[in-house]
Amino acid sequence: MLGWLAKVSASARWTTSVCTGSLLLHTAGVADGRRLATYWGFEDELERRGATVGAGRAVGPGRAGRQQPGVSAGIDMALWLVGQWHSPAHARTTQRYIPVRAGPALPGRRLIPDGGGRRQLARDSARGRRR
């Protein structure tokens, strides 16, 4: 698996991980020289293996350098990826369908409007069609 990860990462736009997946990125050599994030219970292990552990909910972005330290932070990363592939507005619309309040995947922007629900979703959808 480590060989496959190294091979596909070489041509990938992004290689990402959630939680302890950064241990795999490091072991495969995909994240050499990059700060990594992992579940707090594995930070010491990652450092023992020679990796530099970054503080915070997200480390990256970078072609082989965006990791999230836990499951809910993985939702943030997924929304960040949607924002990269489509637009920040699309990521905020996507977030409204997730029944968990995620963190700041899009710095400086609120992901969930206060109230608004369907009206806000309809406005965002209409804006997306005009672009």
C-alpha positions as CSV (number, residue, x, y, z in Angstrom):
1,M,0.0,0.0,0.0
2,L,2.8,2.4,0.8
3,G,4.3,2.0,-2.7
4,W,0.9,2.6,-4.3
5,L,0.5,5.7,-2.2
6,A,3.9,7.1,-3.2
7,K,3.2,6.3,-6.9
8,V,-0.3,7.9,-7.1
9,S,0.8,10.9,-5.0
10,A,3.5,11.8,-7.5
11,S,1.0,12.8,-10.1
12,A,-1.9,13.8,-7.8
13,R,-3.0,17.4,-7.5
14,W,-3.5,16.9,-3.8
15,T,-2.8,14.0,-1.4
16,T,-4.7,14.4,1.8
17,S,-5.2,12.5,5.0
18,V,-7.4,12.5,8.0
19,C,-6.4,11.6,11.5
20,T,-3.6,9.0,11.6
21,G,-3.4,8.8,7.8
22,S,-0.5,11.3,8.1
23,L,1.5,8.4,9.5
24,L,1.0,6.6,6.1
25,L,1.9,9.7,4.2
26,H,5.1,10.1,6.2
27,T,6.1,6.4,6.0
28,A,5.5,6.4,2.2
29,G,7.8,9.4,1.9
30,V,4.9,11.5,0.4
31,A,5.2,14.2,3.0
32,D,8.9,14.6,3.3
33,G,9.9,18.0,4.6
34,R,6.3,19.0,5.3
35,R,4.5,19.7,8.6
36,L,1.9,17.0,9.3
37,A,-1.3,16.9,11.4
38,T,-2.6,13.9,13.2
39,Y,-4.8,12.9,16.0
40,W,-3.3,14.3,19.2
41,G,-2.7,10.8,20.6
42,F,-0.3,10.0,17.7
43,E,1.6,13.3,17.6
44,D,4.5,11.9,19.6
45,E,4.7,8.8,17.5
46,L,4.7,10.8,14.3
47,E,7.6,12.9,15.7
48,R,9.4,9.8,16.8
49,R,9.3,8.7,13.2
50,G,11.0,11.9,12.2
51,A,8.1,14.0,11.0
52,T,7.4,17.6,11.9
53,V,4.0,17.9,13.5
54,G,2.1,21.1,12.9
55,A,-0.3,22.5,15.4
56,G,-3.9,23.2,14.7
57,R,-6.9,21.8,12.9
58,A,-5.4,21.8,9.5
59,V,-1.9,21.7,8.0
60,G,-1.4,22.7,4.4
61,P,-2.5,23.3,1.8
62,G,0.0,21.8,-0.6
63,R,0.2,19.1,-3.2
64,A,1.2,16.5,-0.6
65,G,0.5,18.5,2.4
66,R,-3.0,18.9,3.6
67,Q,-3.9,16.8,6.6
68,Q,-6.6,17.1,9.2
69,P,-6.1,15.7,12.7
70,G,-9.5,14.1,13.3
71,V,-12.8,13.1,11.9
72,S,-14.6,16.4,12.3
73,A,-11.6,18.1,10.9
74,G,-11.9,15.8,7.9
75,I,-15.2,17.4,7.2
76,D,-13.4,20.7,7.1
77,M,-10.9,19.3,4.6
78,A,-13.6,17.8,2.4
79,L,-15.3,21.3,2.3
80,W,-11.9,22.9,1.5
81,L,-11.5,20.5,-1.4
82,V,-15.0,21.3,-2.7
83,G,-14.1,25.0,-2.5
84,Q,-10.9,24.3,-4.5
85,W,-12.6,22.2,-7.1
86,H,-15.7,24.4,-7.4
87,S,-15.9,27.6,-5.4
88,P,-16.1,28.7,-1.8
89,A,-19.8,29.4,-2.3
90,H,-20.3,25.8,-3.5
91,A,-18.5,24.5,-0.4
92,R,-20.8,26.6,1.9
93,T,-23.8,25.2,0.1
94,T,-22.5,21.7,0.4
95,Q,-21.9,22.2,4.1
96,R,-25.6,22.9,4.7
97,Y,-26.3,19.3,3.8
98,I,-24.0,18.0,6.5
99,P,-25.7,17.6,9.9
100,V,-22.5,18.6,11.8
101,R,-21.3,22.1,12.3
102,A,-17.8,22.1,10.8
103,G,-15.0,24.5,11.6
104,P,-13.4,27.2,9.4
105,A,-12.5,25.3,6.2
106,L,-12.8,28.6,4.3
107,P,-10.9,31.2,6.4
108,G,-12.7,34.4,6.9
109,R,-16.1,33.1,5.8
110,R,-19.0,31.6,7.7
111,L,-20.1,28.3,6.5
112,I,-23.5,28.2,8.1
113,P,-25.7,31.3,8.0
114,D,-27.7,32.2,11.1
115,G,-31.2,31.0,10.1
116,G,-32.1,31.4,6.5
117,G,-32.1,27.7,5.8
118,R,-34.0,27.1,2.5
119,R,-34.1,30.8,1.6
120,Q,-30.3,31.1,1.8
121,L,-29.8,27.8,0.0
122,A,-32.1,29.0,-2.8
123,R,-30.2,32.3,-3.1
124,D,-26.8,30.5,-3.2
125,S,-28.1,28.1,-5.9
126,A,-29.5,31.0,-8.0
127,R,-26.1,32.8,-7.7
128,G,-24.3,29.6,-8.8
129,R,-26.4,29.4,-12.0
130,R,-25.6,33.0,-12.9
131,R,-21.8,32.4,-12.8
